[in-house]
Amino acid sequence: MKKKLLIMSMLFGVFSFSNAQSIGDLTKSANSTASKAASAATNSFDVAGIANQVMGLLSPKLKLSESQKPLVNSLVNELLNKKKNILPTAVSDKAGYASKMTAIRDLFPAKMKKIIKPEQYTALLGLLPKSASSPSVLTKMLY
């Protein structure tokens, strides 16, 4: 009877150890998948393409002068690069990502106000997306 109990406990121990290893492998796999997804999102984020789309919207809508265009373009590229740098945290640290994106969203109109005229700024405020589900190209930059 003692032999049966001993054999059963050894089998139970081996089974438990085997399951623990499998769970560890699954955890590593899940973390690896999340990391690859964040990396893919960063790699597919086309700063130049989005900047061109944003400038294609802002230039005519705000009637940007030739002297304003390079300044606005520089600001747009700066903010898009900041977003690209924090994109990997969108999966791993959602609260941190949201906080940093809020800072970028607040920074855009503040810096634009220094570049454009008051009537242009008023027009800009009307163009800014209210949520991440907005169809505006500015959503790609600000959310």
C-alpha positions in Angstrom: 0.0 0.0 0.0 2.9 2.4 0.8 4.4 1.6 -2.6 1.2 2.5 -4.4 1.0 5.8 -2.4 4.6 6.6 -3.2 4.2 5.8 -6.9 1.0 7.9 -7.1 2.7 10.9 -5.4 5.6 10.7 -7.8 3.3 10.5 -10.8 1.3 13.5 -9.4 4.6 15.4 -8.9 5.8 14.7 -12.4 2.4 15.7 -13.8 2.4 19.0 -11.8 5.9 19.8 -12.9 5.0 19.2 -16.5 2.0 21.4 -16.4 4.0 24.2 -14.7 6.5 24.1 -17.6 3.7 24.3 -20.1 2.1 27.3 -18.4 5.5 29.0 -18.4 5.9 28.3 -22.1 2.4 29.8 -22.8 3.2 32.9 -20.8 6.4 33.4 -22.7 4.6 32.9 -26.0 1.9 35.4 -25.1 4.5 38.0 -24.1 6.4 37.4 -27.3 3.2 37.8 -29.4 2.4 41.1 -27.7 5.9 42.3 -28.2 5.8 41.4 -31.9 2.4 43.1 -32.3 3.7 46.3 -30.8 6.8 46.1 -33.0 4.7 45.6 -36.1 2.5 48.6 -35.2 5.6 50.8 -34.9 7.1 49.5 -38.1 3.9 50.1 -40.1 3.4 53.6 -38.7 4.4 55.7 -41.7 5.4 59.1 -40.4 6.1 60.7 -43.8 2.9 59.4 -45.3 0.7 60.6 -42.5 2.6 63.9 -42.4 1.8 64.4 -46.1 -1.9 63.6 -45.5 -2.1 66.0 -42.5 -0.4 68.8 -44.5 -2.8 68.0 -47.4 -5.6 68.8 -45.0 -4.2 71.7 -43.0 -2.6 73.7 -45.9 -5.9 74.5 -47.8 -8.2 74.5 -44.8 -6.1 76.9 -42.8 -4.8 78.7 -45.9 -1.2 78.4 -44.7 1.3 80.8 -46.1 4.5 79.7 -47.7 6.4 80.7 -44.6 4.0 78.8 -42.3 4.1 75.5 -44.2 7.6 74.4 -43.2 7.0 75.3 -39.6 3.7 73.4 -39.5 5.2 70.5 -41.4 8.1 70.4 -38.9 5.7 70.4 -35.9 3.5 67.6 -37.5 6.6 65.4 -38.1 7.8 66.1 -34.6 4.5 64.9 -33.1 4.3 61.9 -35.4 7.8 60.8 -34.4 6.9 61.2 -30.7 3.8 59.0 -31.3 5.9 56.4 -33.1 8.3 56.3 -30.2 5.5 55.6 -27.7 3.5 53.2 -29.9 5.2 50.1 -28.5 3.7 50.9 -25.1 0.1 51.0 -26.5 -0.1 47.2 -25.8 2.0 46.9 -22.7 1.1 50.1 -20.8 -2.2 51.3 -22.0 -2.5 54.0 -19.2 0.9 55.3 -19.9 0.3 55.4 -23.6 -3.0 57.2 -23.1 -1.3 59.8 -20.9 1.5 60.5 -23.4 -1.0 60.7 -26.3 -3.1 63.2 -24.3 0.1 65.3 -23.8 0.7 65.2 -27.6 -2.9 66.1 -28.3 -2.6 69.1 -26.0 0.8 70.1 -27.4 -0.4 70.3 -31.0 -2.8 73.3 -30.7 -0.6 75.0 -28.2 2.4 75.0 -30.6 0.2 75.7 -33.6 -1.1 78.9 -31.9 2.4 80.2 -32.0 2.8 79.6 -35.7 -0.5 80.6 -37.2 -2.8 83.7 -37.1 -5.8 83.9 -34.8 -8.3 83.3 -37.5 -6.4 80.2 -38.7 -6.3 79.0 -35.1 -10.0 79.2 -34.9 -10.3 77.2 -38.1 -7.9 74.7 -36.7 -10.0 74.1 -33.5 -12.9 73.2 -35.8 -10.8 70.6 -37.6 -9.5 68.9 -34.5 -11.0 65.4 -34.0 -13.1 65.0 -30.8 -12.4 61.3 -30.4 -10.3 58.4 -31.8 -13.2 57.3 -33.9 -13.2 60.5 -36.0 -12.7 59.9 -39.7 -10.2 62.9 -39.9 -6.6 62.3 -40.9 -5.7 64.3 -37.8 -6.9 61.3 -35.8 -3.9 59.3 -37.0 -1.6 61.8 -35.5 -3.5 62.7 -32.3 -5.0 59.4 -31.1 
